């Protein structure tokens, strides 16, 4: 089963991001836009894991170290990976709530470490909107998309199954831990 941990977005935020994605499709054809219902804050990509490890990942969510208060998260403006050279990912910058995202990321990583190897790159919380297609000369002209801003309360962490379909992935929440 292909899984990852994420901080899901409320439906009203997904609806607000839908207008950015729709506008982006018309002005930036060299990007593959994430369907708004799939936008989230990724914590850990787990890849294809066996059922026994899926059970461990569910159990990790009940650990007392993940008992924490809900927190406010705000986003403002676009960012890209890598920050220079040819962009591969277009995202929204997280302003408020970065530290809290990092704490949840680190806590999950510490709890999962005995069971699996995880990505060791520096974690930067963000909301991925699009990925660059294979074209080399795509220009990122985001002037027609405005300056996206928003805020919401992060109230849970989720274990999500990613089901690959011919044209896009379908996500299904298989477990979650509610914050206070």
N, C-alpha and C positions, 0 to 999 in steps of 0.2 A: 504494500500500500504506500503510495507517495504522499508524504505528510509534511506539514510545517506548523510552527507556532506563530500566532499573530495576535495583534490587537485589532479587533474589528471596529468598523465605523458605524455610527448610527445611520439609519436609512435616510434621514433628512440631509445628512452630509453627503451621502452617496448621490442623492438627487441633485444637490448643489453642484457636485463635481461632474455630473452628467452633462451639464451645459458646457463646461470646459472641454470635456472629451469630444462632444459633438462638434464644437467649433474647431477644435484641434484637428479633427479628421479632415475638415475642409481646407485648412490653411497649411498643414504639415503632412503632406502625403507620404513622406519618407519614414514615418513612424508607425509602429503597430501600437494602437491605443488599447489600454486595459479597459475591459468593460466595467462601467461604474460599479456594478454589483460585486466585482472582484477586488476593488481597491481596499487595501488594508495596510497596516504597519507590520511588516515582516519582522519577526524576532529571530527564529532559527529555522533554516531549511534542513529538513531531516532526510530528504531523498526517499528512495524506495526502501521501506523497512518491513521486516517480518512481523507477523501478528503478535509474537511474544514481546517485541519491542514497542509495538503500538500500545499494548497493555501497560508497559512500564511508563510510556509517555502520558497515558491517561492518569496513572497513579501519581506521577510527579505533580500534576495540577492540584492534588489535595494536600501537598506538603505545607506545613505551617509557615515556612519562609515566604510563601506566596500570599499569605494573609496580609493584605495591605489596603489602604484606602483608595477609593477612586481618585482620579486626578484630571485636571484640566489640560487639554492639549490644544494648541493653536498652530495654524499654518499660515504662511505668508510668502508668496512669491515662488518662482521656479528655481530649480537647481538641476545639476546634471552630473552624471558619472561617466567618465572621469571628469574632473573639473576643468581640464584643458585638453586640447587635442580633439580627436573625433569623439563626439558624444555617443554613448551606448544606451543611456537611460535618462529620461526626463522625469523629474519628480517635483513635489511640493516640499518646500523647506518647513520643517517643524521648528517652531520658535519656543513656545512654552510647552513644557512636558518632556523635553529631551532627556533630562536627567532621570525622570521617573521611568521612561521607556528603557533607558540604559540599565537601571536597577533591575527591572523585570527580566531583561535580556541576560544580565549577568547571573541572576538567581537561577533562572532556568538552565543556563550553561553549567553552573556549579552542580546542580542536581542531576543533569544528564551526563556529565563527564564520566562517571564510572561505567556507563552503559554504551557510549558511542563517542566517536571523534566528531567534533564540530568545527565549523569554519573559524579560523583564527584571525581573520582580517578585523581591522578596527570597525566597530559598529557605529553606524550613523543612522539614527531613525529618520524615516522619510515616507512619503506617500508616492509610490511609483504610479505615474500616469501613462507612460509610453516607453517603448524600447525601439531603438533604431533598427530599421530593416537592413538588409545586407548592402544596400546602395552606399556608395562611398561619398558622393557629393551632395548629400542632403543638407540644406541650409535650415537651421532652426530659427525661423522667424515667428516669434511668439507675440508680436505686437498686437495681433487681432484677438488675443485671448484675455486681455485685461490683466489685472493684478489680483490673482485669487487670494482671498483671505477667509478664514473661518476658524471656529473654535467649537469644541465639544468635550464631553466628559468621557474618559476611558473608564469603563466599569467592569471589564473582564479581559481575561486572556484566553485564547482559544487554541485547541488542537484541530487542525483542518486537514481534510483529505483533499488532494488535488487529483481530479479525474481528467485525464487528457482526452479531449475530443478532437475531431479533425480540424476544426477552425479555432478552437480556444479551449482553455481549461475550465472545468466546472468545479467549484469549491463546495465542500460539505463540512459543516462543523460537526466533529464527532465527540468532542468533550470541551468543557470550559470551566474556568474558575472565576466566580464572581468576586469583585472587589467590594469592600465595604462602602 
